Amino acid sequence: MSNSKLPALDPALALAILRVALGALFLSTFFENLGKELYTAKGYAGLIHYYIQYGHAPALWKQVMGLMAAHAAIAGPMQAVLESSLGILLIIGLLSRPAALVAFGFLTGLWLSEWGIGWYWELLMPMIVAVSVALGPSGERAAVDVALARRWPQLPI
């Protein structure tokens, strides 16, 4: 028997794979929600009211959700733009770390909104991936950020 080890992935490549997977999650969620008409005023407000009624989010967060539901005609399309933009940015690796940080914040809000409704780990795992991508060198491999950093090394990306 050989005493050889399995080859290990370069950490930057591993994070790039996670970055692309997180982007794919956001983009697929965007298309799924678009098909369910959850970005329309009626669909968005209905979903938020469901979270408020059945979820166990803190009272302050439920007030924030109520404000979003009251402005669903604006909030729904804004969420559509956010989800699709994060998906594209993460997949192509443009502004990878800031996009991952925004994704972490968005997922954290969603996690609070779904508290007591969904499985806790369902959103915790993408949150962990997002914070890992935000803190690590995820834009150093297979990313537009690589070309930008070569052209403008002073950019903090």
C-alpha positions as CSV (number, residue, x, y, z in Angstrom):
1,M,0.0,0.0,0.0
2,S,1.2,3.5,-0.8
3,N,1.4,6.0,1.9
4,S,0.4,8.9,-0.3
5,K,-1.9,11.8,0.6
6,L,-4.7,13.1,-1.4
7,P,-3.8,16.4,-3.1
8,A,-5.1,19.5,-1.3
9,L,-6.7,22.4,-3.2
10,D,-5.1,25.8,-3.0
11,P,-7.1,27.7,-0.4
12,A,-7.8,30.6,-2.9
13,L,-9.1,28.1,-5.4
14,A,-11.3,26.5,-2.7
15,L,-12.8,29.9,-1.8
16,A,-13.3,30.7,-5.5
17,I,-15.3,27.5,-5.8
18,L,-17.4,28.6,-2.8
19,R,-17.7,32.1,-4.2
20,V,-19.1,30.8,-7.5
21,A,-21.5,28.4,-5.7
22,L,-22.8,31.2,-3.5
23,G,-23.3,33.3,-6.6
24,A,-25.2,30.5,-8.2
25,L,-27.4,30.2,-5.1
26,F,-28.3,33.9,-5.4
27,L,-28.9,33.7,-9.1
28,S,-31.1,30.6,-8.9
29,T,-33.0,32.1,-6.0
30,F,-33.6,35.2,-8.1
31,F,-35.1,33.2,-10.9
32,E,-37.1,31.0,-8.6
33,N,-38.6,34.1,-6.8
34,L,-39.2,35.8,-10.1
35,G,-41.2,32.8,-11.3
36,K,-43.2,32.9,-8.0
37,E,-43.9,36.6,-8.5
38,L,-42.3,37.4,-5.1
39,Y,-40.8,40.6,-6.4
40,T,-44.2,42.1,-7.2
41,A,-45.8,44.3,-4.5
42,K,-48.4,41.7,-3.7
43,G,-46.1,38.7,-3.7
44,Y,-43.4,40.5,-1.6
45,A,-45.8,41.9,0.9
46,G,-47.5,38.5,1.3
47,L,-44.2,36.7,2.0
48,I,-43.1,39.3,4.5
49,H,-46.5,39.2,6.3
50,Y,-46.1,35.4,6.5
51,Y,-42.7,35.9,8.2
52,I,-44.2,38.4,10.6
53,Q,-47.2,36.2,11.5
54,Y,-45.5,32.8,11.8
55,G,-41.8,33.6,12.5
56,H,-40.1,34.2,15.8
57,A,-37.9,37.1,14.8
58,P,-37.3,39.8,17.5
59,A,-40.0,42.4,17.7
60,L,-37.7,45.1,16.4
61,W,-36.9,43.1,13.3
62,K,-40.6,42.4,12.7
63,Q,-41.1,46.2,12.7
64,V,-38.4,46.5,10.0
65,M,-40.2,43.8,8.0
66,G,-43.5,45.6,8.4
67,L,-41.9,48.7,7.0
68,M,-40.6,46.7,4.1
69,A,-44.0,45.1,3.5
70,A,-45.6,48.6,3.6
71,H,-43.2,49.7,0.8
72,A,-43.3,46.4,-1.1
73,A,-43.7,48.1,-4.5
74,I,-40.2,49.5,-4.0
75,A,-38.7,46.8,-1.7
76,G,-39.6,43.8,-3.9
77,P,-37.9,45.1,-7.1
78,M,-34.9,46.3,-5.0
79,Q,-34.5,42.8,-3.6
80,A,-34.7,41.4,-7.1
81,V,-31.9,43.7,-8.2
82,L,-29.8,42.9,-5.1
83,E,-30.2,39.1,-5.4
84,S,-29.4,39.0,-9.1
85,S,-26.5,41.5,-8.8
86,L,-24.9,39.5,-6.0
87,G,-25.3,36.4,-8.0
88,I,-23.6,37.8,-11.0
89,L,-20.8,39.6,-9.1
90,L,-20.0,36.5,-7.1
91,I,-20.0,34.2,-10.1
92,I,-17.7,36.4,-12.3
93,G,-15.6,37.5,-9.3
94,L,-16.1,41.2,-9.6
95,L,-15.8,43.0,-6.2
96,S,-15.9,39.6,-4.7
97,R,-15.2,40.5,-1.1
98,P,-17.6,43.5,-0.8
99,A,-20.3,41.4,-2.6
100,A,-19.8,38.5,-0.2
101,L,-20.0,40.9,2.8
102,V,-23.3,42.3,1.4
103,A,-24.5,38.7,0.8
104,F,-23.6,37.9,4.5
105,G,-25.7,40.9,5.7
106,F,-28.6,40.0,3.4
107,L,-28.6,36.4,4.5
108,T,-28.4,37.4,8.1
109,G,-31.5,39.5,7.7
110,L,-33.3,36.6,6.0
111,W,-32.1,34.2,8.7
112,L,-33.7,36.5,11.3
113,S,-36.9,36.8,9.2
114,E,-37.2,33.1,8.9
115,W,-36.4,32.4,12.6
116,G,-38.7,29.6,13.8
117,I,-40.0,28.9,10.3
118,G,-37.2,27.2,8.5
119,W,-34.3,24.9,9.3
120,Y,-31.7,27.1,11.1
121,W,-28.8,25.6,9.1
122,E,-30.5,26.3,5.8
123,L,-29.3,29.9,5.9
124,L,-26.4,29.5,8.3
125,M,-24.3,27.5,5.9
126,P,-24.5,30.2,3.1
127,M,-23.8,32.8,5.8
128,I,-20.7,30.9,6.8
129,V,-19.7,30.6,3.1
130,A,-20.3,34.4,2.6
131,V,-18.2,35.5,5.5
132,S,-15.5,33.1,4.5
133,V,-15.5,34.5,1.0
134,A,-15.5,38.1,2.4
135,L,-12.5,37.4,4.7
136,G,-10.4,35.2,2.4
137,P,-8.7,35.6,-1.0
138,S,-11.7,34.5,-3.0
139,G,-11.1,37.1,-5.7
140,E,-7.6,35.9,-6.4
141,R,-8.6,33.0,-8.6
142,A,-11.0,32.8,-11.6
143,A,-12.2,36.3,-11.0
144,V,-12.5,39.7,-12.8
145,D,-10.9,41.1,-9.6
146,V,-7.6,39.5,-10.7
147,A,-7.5,41.6,-13.9
148,L,-8.5,44.7,-12.0
149,A,-5.8,44.2,-9.3
150,R,-3.2,43.8,-12.0
151,R,-4.3,47.0,-13.8
152,W,-4.8,49.0,-10.6
153,P,-2.8,47.4,-7.7
154,Q,-3.8,50.2,-5.3
155,L,-7.5,49.1,-5.4
156,P,-8.6,47.5,-2.1
157,I,-10.4,44.6,-3.7
